[in-house]
Structure formats: structure tokens, C-alpha cells
Amino acid sequence: MSSGGIGITPIKTTTKINFVLSAKDLPERTRGATGLSSIPDPYVTIKQKSNSSADWTDVATTKHLINSTDPDWLDVISLDWKRQSGQVWRLDVIDFDPLNKDDVIGTVEFDVDDYVLVKNQKLSLKLPNGGTIHIQQTIPIQFRLQVE
């Protein structure tokens, strides 16, 4: 910028997106040779990619909840959104299994521009094997507790 010129503020290309996840009607899982069904212990992994990459990158994971077909994860997830970058998020809903390999309950993908600009940061997506996952904008609140 030359002296006497007009200052130009660069456009912010990255914005923090804060959201929480919940799910409804997750299917019970059939376990091993016994064929017994059990209520899932679900958690979600979030992966992302953009036009510039064909590879998925892990960006967040919720805690697993015990015995829940209608989980509400309390984790506030904060991720960077790059407007018009072709950014896609993939949510893998997974059943935690302490003895064997975890089982994928369902996977969904969505365009982050669509979620932010069109859906007003509120989105419900059907999982292919049953159930629905909900993504809802939230405002992270931080506080400090002081005891005197």
C-alpha cells in the first residue's frame, strides 16, 4: 500500500464453524455367530476433503456413548470452513466394540458450502442402513469458575 492510498482489508477466506451432532433411530447391531442384537455404543468420526485433494483427512471424533439409538453428543466441534473451496465433510457413525473391530453404522457426505450458505447450518441426513444424523450450529461457551 502506498502512502496516502486507501487501506484494503483482505477478505477472510477461512471461518470457524461450530456445531454439535445428534442421531435418531440408529439400528441395533447383530453380533457375531450368536445373531443377538445389541444397542449401539455410537461415536462419529469426521473427515474432510476439498477440490484440491482426493484423500480424506481426519479432523474430529466424538466420544462414544453407551447403549444409545438416539445419541446427543455434547462435544462442540469447531472446524475451519473455506468458502467455495469444494470442501466436503464425511461423517462416519460407528459402533464402539471393546472386544472386536468397531462396526460402521452408516456414512454420509455433504458439501460444506451447502450446509453453511443454503441450510443455515442445520442439516439432517439419512444414514443408508437406518437412522438419521443431525448437524446443528452452536455457539461455544467458555467460562471460568473461581472459588473464594
C-alpha positions, 0 to 999 in steps of 0.5 A: 500500500502506498502512502496516502492510498486507501487501506484494503482489508483482505477478505477472510477466506477461512471461518470457524464453524461450530456445531454439535451432532445428534442421531435418531433411530440408529439400528441395533447391531447383530453380533457375531455367530450368536445373531443377538442384537445389541444397542449401539455404543455410537461415536462419529468420526469426521473427515474432510476433503476439498477440490484440491485433494482426493484423500480424506483427512481426519479432523474430529471424533466424538466420544462414544456413548453407551447403549444409545439409538438416539445419541446427543453428543455434547462435544462442540466441534469447531472446524475451519470452513473455506468458502467455495473451496469444494470442501466436503465433510464425511461423517462416519457413525460407528459402533464402539466394540471393546472386544472386536473391530468397531462396526460402521453404522452408516456414512454420509457426505455433504458439501460444506458450502451447502450446509453453511450458505443454503441450510443455515447450518442445520442439516439432517441426513439419512444414514443408508442402513437406518437412522438419521444424523443431525448437524446443528450450529452452536455457539461455544461457551467458555467460562471460568469458575473461581472459588473464594 
